[in-house]
Amino acid sequence: MKLLLLFVLSIVTLTTTAQEKTAKVPDKNKELLTVEAACGQCKFGLSGKSCDLAVRIKGQSYFVDGSHIDSHGDAHAEDGFCNSIRKAQVQGEIVNNRFKASYFQLLPETPTKK
């Protein structure tokens, strides 16, 4: 039983440390961009097999490496990335037609007036 518990804890530890992480604060020496963020397949029309985080910069959409779609709440919630396009502040670079994020911060939604 102890061996099984140790095995499970090891897998959990490896999984959480292997996930891509972005910086918690932006780099003051790099440009901070405000971009549109959403599911690349559901909202930006990118081809793929599952729901993946993407950003739109100057009208061009890119899948994101360095931040995961589920790291910002439930993607399929009413305000989630599969159902709405949100604003985010990001830093990173475009490499091989993908946005390599070193910083990714989802901005709060602005309430719509009724």
N, C-alpha and C positions, 0 to 999 in steps of 0.2 A: 504494500500500500504506500509506504514512504517513497519507494522508487517511482511509482506512478505519479505521485504528487510532485516529486522533483522533476520528472520529465515534463509534466504539464507546465509547471512554473518556468522551466527553461524555454519551452516553445513560446510562451507568452512574452517573456523577456526578449527573446530574439526577434519576435514579430514587431514589438513596439520600438526597438532600437533600429530596426532595418527600414522603418518608414522614412520617407523623405520629409525633411523639416525645413522650414524657412525661418529666417531671423525674426525675432520678436519685435525688434525696432529697426526702422530703416537706416541705411548707411547714409550719413550726412554728406558723403563725398559723391554720391550717385544721384541721378535724377529720379524723382518720385513721380510716377505717372498715375493719373486717374483714368481707368479703363472700364469698359463694360465686361462683365464676367457672367458666364452662364454655362449650361451644358452644351458642349460643342455639337452633339448630335441633335438634341431636342430643340435648341434655340438658334444655333448659328448654322445649321445645315452641313456640318462637317460629317464625313463618312467615318463609321466605326461600328463596333459590335456592342458596345455598352455605353452607359452614360459617363462621360469624362469631362472634367473641368476645362474650360477654354476661356480665352480673353479675346476681345476685339480691340485692336490698336490701329487707329487711322483707317478704319474700314476693313481691315484684314483680320481674319480669325486664326487663332493658333491654339493648339492643345497646350496645356500647362504641365510642366515637370517641376516638382518641388513643392506642390500643394495638391491635395486630393479633394475631389468634389464633396466627399462626406466629412471633411474636416471643418466645414462651415455650416453644419446643420443638415437636416434631412433634405436631400436633393429633390425629393418628390412632394415636399410640403407645399402649401399654397405659395409661400414666398421663396421656395427652394430654387436651385439653379435649373431644374428641368421645367419649371413653370414660370419663371420670371428672369429677366435680365437685370442684374444688379450692378452697382458701381463698386469698384475696388481700387485701392491704392497699391501699386506694385513697383518692384524693382527687379531687374533681371535683364536678360538679353535673348534675342532670337537666334537659335542655333538649329540648323537643319529643319527649318520651317516649324519649330516648336519654341514656345516661350519658356525659358529656363528661369524660374522665379527664385530670387534670393530673398525676397520679401513679398508677402501677400496679405493684405488686410481688407476684409470685406467692410464696406461702409454701411452705416445704418440706413435703412430705407427712409425716404422722405414721405411723410403721410400725404395721401391725396385728399384734396378737398372734395366734399360731397355736396 
